[in-house]
């Protein structure tokens, strides 16, 4: 009788432990499947995006496109080096944004000036279920050259936070 009870007891304990273990395996498999599904979704988006980027003209800036080895991130670096004036209009959204930033902060130069800006746009797979990708936009460099003066601006979240005047003739 004791042996029969011990066998039944061990069988019940074994069944319970297997059923608990199976649920955790299924949960991990679902999480892995969900992450793999997100990666596949991002890679499809990346393929379509690269196709569109190759067809898109970029006359007013130099563009460098970088894709990570595992194809799970995309970086687009845009470099502008152009002559601007107060009344200049352009089709480039980023240039219009820069002109607006200068006007809003009341630091727009008088007359013609040389304008240099580097923007980095980064895309990567998102951990949020509803999103295909996470996006980051950063102005890396923002320079204005007037006559013998170069002014460097730093922006955070679209606001001017620092202005530094560089004299190219001085020895540093």
C-alpha positions in Angstrom: 0.0 0.0 0.0 2.8 2.4 0.9 4.5 1.7 -2.4 1.3 2.3 -4.3 0.8 5.6 -2.5 4.5 6.6 -3.2 4.1 5.8 -6.9 0.9 7.8 -7.2 2.5 10.7 -5.2 5.6 10.7 -7.4 3.5 10.5 -10.6 1.3 13.5 -9.5 4.5 15.6 -8.6 6.1 14.7 -11.9 3.0 15.7 -13.9 2.8 19.0 -12.1 6.4 19.8 -12.6 6.2 18.9 -16.3 3.1 21.0 -16.8 4.7 24.0 -15.1 7.9 23.7 -17.1 6.0 23.4 -20.4 4.2 26.7 -19.8 7.4 28.5 -19.3 8.9 27.0 -22.4 5.8 28.0 -24.4 6.0 31.5 -23.0 9.7 31.8 -23.9 9.0 30.5 -27.4 6.2 33.0 -27.9 8.5 35.8 -26.8 11.2 34.6 -29.2 8.7 34.3 -32.0 7.4 37.8 -31.3 10.9 39.2 -31.4 11.8 37.3 -34.6 8.5 38.6 -36.1 9.5 42.2 -35.2 12.9 41.7 -36.8 11.4 40.3 -40.0 8.9 43.2 -40.1 11.8 45.7 -39.6 13.8 44.1 -42.4 10.9 44.3 -44.8 10.5 48.0 -43.9 14.2 48.5 -44.4 14.2 46.9 -47.8 11.3 49.1 -49.0 12.9 52.2 -47.4 16.3 51.6 -49.0 14.6 51.3 -52.4 12.8 54.6 -51.9 15.9 56.3 -50.7 17.9 55.3 -53.7 15.2 56.7 -56.0 14.9 60.0 -54.0 16.9 63.0 -55.2 19.1 64.8 -52.7 20.5 67.8 -54.7 21.1 70.2 -51.8 22.9 67.8 -49.5 25.3 64.9 -49.3 23.8 61.7 -47.9 25.5 58.7 -46.4 23.3 55.6 -45.7 24.6 53.0 -43.3 22.9 49.6 -42.5 24.2 47.5 -39.6 25.6 44.0 -40.4 22.5 42.3 -39.0 20.2 44.7 -40.8 18.5 45.8 -37.6 19.4 49.4 -37.7 19.7 52.2 -40.3 21.6 55.5 -40.0 21.2 58.3 -42.5 23.7 61.2 -42.3 22.8 64.3 -44.2 25.5 67.1 -44.7 24.6 70.5 -45.9 27.1 73.1 -47.1 25.4 76.0 -48.9 25.1 79.7 -49.2 21.9 81.2 -47.6 20.2 84.6 -47.4 17.3 85.8 -45.4 14.8 85.4 -48.3 16.1 82.1 -49.7 13.5 79.4 -50.2 14.2 75.7 -50.7 12.4 72.4 -51.0 14.7 70.8 -48.4 12.7 70.4 -45.2 15.9 70.3 -43.0 17.2 73.6 -44.5 13.8 75.3 -44.0 13.9 74.0 -40.4 17.4 75.4 -39.8 16.3 78.8 -41.3 13.3 78.8 -39.0 15.5 77.9 -36.0 17.8 80.9 -36.7 14.9 83.3 -37.2 13.0 82.1 -34.1 16.1 82.6 -32.0 16.8 86.0 -33.6 20.3 85.1 -34.7 19.8 85.0 -38.4 22.8 86.8 -40.1 22.4 89.8 -42.4 23.4 89.3 -46.0 24.8 86.1 -47.5 26.5 83.5 -45.3 27.9 80.0 -45.6 25.8 77.4 -43.7 27.0 74.0 -42.7 24.9 71.4 -40.9 25.1 67.6 -40.3 22.0 65.7 -39.3 21.9 62.1 -38.1 18.7 60.1 -38.4 18.7 56.6 -36.8 16.2 53.8 -37.1 16.2 50.6 -35.2 13.9 47.7 -34.3 11.3 48.7 -31.8 10.5 46.9 -28.6 7.0 48.4 -28.7 4.6 45.9 -30.3 2.7 48.6 -32.3 5.8 50.2 -33.8 7.9 48.9 -36.7 10.9 51.0 -35.7 12.3 53.5 -33.1 13.5 56.8 -34.6 16.1 59.4 -33.4 16.9 62.7 -35.0 19.9 64.7 -34.0 21.6 67.8 -35.3 25.3 66.9 -35.0 26.8 70.1 -36.3 25.4 73.5 -37.0 27.8 76.2 -38.3 27.4 79.7 -39.8 30.4 81.4 -41.5 30.2 85.2 -42.0 33.3 87.0 -43.3 36.0 86.1 -40.8 33.8 84.6 -38.1 32.4 81.1 -37.7 29.6 80.6 -35.2 28.7 77.1 -33.9 25.3 76.4 -32.5 24.1 73.5 -30.4 20.5 72.6 -30.2 18.6 70.3 -27.9 15.1 69.3 -28.7 14.8 72.1 -31.2 16.0 74.8 -28.9 19.2 76.8 -29.0 21.2 75.9 -26.0 24.7 77.1 -26.8 26.4 79.6 -29.2 30.2 79.5 -29.7 32.1 82.0 -31.8 35.2 80.7 -33.4 37.8 83.0 -35.0 39.5 81.0 -37.7 42.5 83.4 -37.8 43.5 82.8 -34.2 45.9 80.0 -33.2 44.3 77.6 -30.8 
